[in-house]
């Protein structure tokens, strides 16, 4: 798993569209028609690239992320080192 990330910034268009920056599209090998599962909380949108049809594991990942954000919003979380966080993330 890659351990370095760069924060990318984008805007929502008047039609509600979001452009994924070229570096992101290249890194994930995204092409026209790529499917995503999407989940939103009050302040976070999660996009997960999926194969068609959506797999049970993809749905479980989205549920795990939603549960994690709920815990964070309610102050129920623990701090982890960057390495530990990335190891945990790799299991998703």
Secondary structure as GFF3:
##gff-version 3
##sequence-region A 1 92
A	DSSP	alpha_helix	22	27	.	.	.	ID=ss1
A	DSSP	beta_strand	35	40	.	.	.	ID=ss2
A	DSSP	beta_strand	45	50	.	.	.	ID=ss3
A	DSSP	alpha_helix	56	73	.	.	.	ID=ss4
A	DSSP	alpha_helix	82	91	.	.	.	ID=ss5
###
